[in-house]
Amino acid sequence: MARRKGELEEVLSLALHADDPDRYVIVFRDMDSLVEMKLRAFLEESGRFTKVPASRIVEVRRDGVVVFRRAAPGGRPRSCRAARCPSAPGASP
């Protein structure tokens, strides 16, 4: 039985294969600070998640709009489906 993609995997897959990756910014934890980096630069820097694991990604933005945000420990994940799915009601162009 195939494993179902998680929300972060889905967002990154859409960014890389169905959209312009240059429109995406990744925010990730690096020690005690948060670092913002364009998606392509992040993939090169992280060695495709070997040096910086996906679990350290805190947020993904597309054109400044949050499309993924990791919930705080014990919190519920927040869905940003309308922002990443252009055909969803209320989605931005």
C-alpha positions in Angstrom: 0.0 0.0 0.0 1.4 3.4 -1.0 2.1 6.0 1.6 -0.1 9.1 1.3 1.7 12.5 0.8 1.8 14.9 3.7 0.7 18.5 3.3 4.3 19.8 3.1 5.2 17.2 0.4 2.1 18.1 -1.6 3.0 21.8 -1.5 6.6 21.3 -2.5 5.6 18.9 -5.3 3.1 21.4 -6.7 5.7 24.2 -6.4 8.3 22.1 -8.3 6.2 20.5 -10.9 3.1 22.5 -11.5 4.1 26.1 -10.7 7.2 28.4 -10.8 9.5 27.4 -7.9 10.9 31.0 -7.9 7.6 32.2 -6.5 8.1 30.2 -3.3 10.0 31.0 -0.1 10.9 28.5 2.5 11.3 29.4 6.2 13.2 26.9 8.3 14.7 26.6 11.8 18.5 26.9 11.9 19.7 26.6 15.5 17.8 29.3 17.4 16.8 31.4 14.4 14.5 31.3 11.4 16.0 31.6 7.9 14.1 32.6 4.7 15.3 31.2 1.4 14.0 30.8 -2.1 12.9 27.2 -2.8 15.6 26.4 -5.4 18.3 27.8 -3.1 16.9 25.8 -0.2 17.0 22.6 -2.2 20.6 23.2 -3.1 21.6 24.3 0.4 19.8 21.4 2.1 21.2 18.8 -0.3 17.6 17.7 -1.1 16.8 17.3 2.6 20.0 15.5 3.6 21.5 18.5 5.5 18.3 20.3 6.4 15.5 17.8 7.1 11.9 18.7 6.1 10.9 18.6 9.7 12.8 21.9 10.2 10.6 23.7 7.6 8.3 26.0 9.5 6.5 27.8 6.7 6.2 28.0 2.9 5.0 31.1 1.1 4.0 31.7 -2.5 4.1 35.3 -3.6 4.1 36.3 0.1 1.0 34.3 0.9 1.4 31.4 3.4 0.6 28.1 1.8 2.0 25.9 4.6 2.6 26.5 8.2 3.7 23.9 10.7 1.6 23.9 13.8 3.2 24.6 17.2 3.7 21.4 19.3 0.3 20.2 20.4 -1.5 22.6 18.0 -3.6 21.8 15.0 -2.1 22.3 11.6 -3.5 25.2 9.7 -4.7 24.5 6.2 -3.9 27.0 3.5 -5.4 25.0 0.6 -7.1 28.0 -1.1 -3.8 29.8 -1.4 -2.0 26.9 -3.1 -4.9 25.6 -5.2 -5.8 28.2 -7.9 -9.1 26.5 -8.6 -10.3 26.5 -4.9 -13.0 29.1 -4.0 -11.4 32.3 -2.7 -8.0 31.5 -4.1 -5.8 34.3 -5.2 -4.8 34.5 -9.0 
